[in-house]
């Protein structure tokens, strides 16, 4: 397709004719576009997504729309977000390994579309967790993905010039950062127009949280950090709906919110989604008991963080070639303990900030605009509200008390006690 052509949204009917001449697509799925089968599958809130199947294979075509699909044309959004998604995917593949994200076949900047690998028999991780599936590799895979992308996209690894050029490129992803800044850090804590929650069951608790000065101050501190700390290239929307899995494979998708931000942001968002899944499990017990699943999810949290720490530490010791914590000040002077002291401080800062970001992510998924299926698929509103109330209280605790929490054993024990109703 011609990048200079005026943008046109694809449809099931028009896609074969419009993309039939794209060699990168036709050579993979089949040259005869008249025989392609096209199914629109969507991605939830923002974009058009199609599965295109030819005689040889299938591929995904993802196209941005000039508005927020969840809301409609009343909320315009720039098409350039596909540009940032494309560049984020290429960097993630280089930094975490090609098998960590879908392979990109074609990018059309003018039409805001990406043609990429069709992942099958993969399913969305969130859906798998709702169904009670215990995936054996997700903790290790995601811990490695975060450590490698966050370390290698920072001044710990990149040259100053390369990192600043990359920072300048992603700095233009303004509108999607604005969505996060409002929907995650501000809107849940007052009566924003687009907010919604399970009502009237949660009304009293929601009012209590919105009157909680300590919570609101912490949320705004975290927003300040999100806006000001350009530490590394983050995925920006790393939740269980942005991950596709099989028992043996884990792929991270949809990094259109990518920007240079705090290292702890991706880690906090991801772990928050495992904790939310934990609190939602009692709402899915019609399909069988979920005690084993709850234990599995807390184990995933522990393993993900442990793998992240171990791999980040390994990269610190073997790939710290950027401008920060210069080896000439430590190892080259025969002072490896100085380097280890610095590493401990960096990891501790990530730990503390991760807890804060996790807490606000829990709140925004229950109180804000973009909810998640963990709770939304619980049909009984009273059961759903009970699950959500537990998660909201947990989120408040880890956000406000993040500087005084020392380990995951402490946090997971609190989660169990809240779940069982032994602490309010």
Buried (B, 14 or more C-beta within 10 A) or exposed (E): BEEEEEEEEBEEEEBBEBBBEBEEBBEBBBEEBEEBEBEEEEBBBBBBBBBBBBEEEBBBBBBBBEBBBEBEEEEEBBBBBBBBBBBBBEBBBBBBBEEBBBBBBBBBEEBBBBBBBBBEEBBBBBBBBBEBBBBEEBBBBBBBBBBBBBBBBBBBBBEEEEBBEBBEBBEEBEEBBEBBBBBBBBBBBEEBEBBEBBEEBBEEBBEEBBEBEEBBEBBEBBBEBBBEBBBBBBBBBBBBBBBBBBEEBBBBBBBBBBBBBBBBBBBBBBBBBBBBBBBBBBBBEEEEEBEEBBBBBBBBBBBBBBBBBEBBBEBBBEEBEBBBBEEEEBBEEEEEEBBBEBBEEBBEBBBBBBBBBBBBBBBBBBBBBBBBBBBBBBEEBEBBBBBBBBBBBBBBBBBBBBEEBEEBEEBBEBBBEBBEEEEE
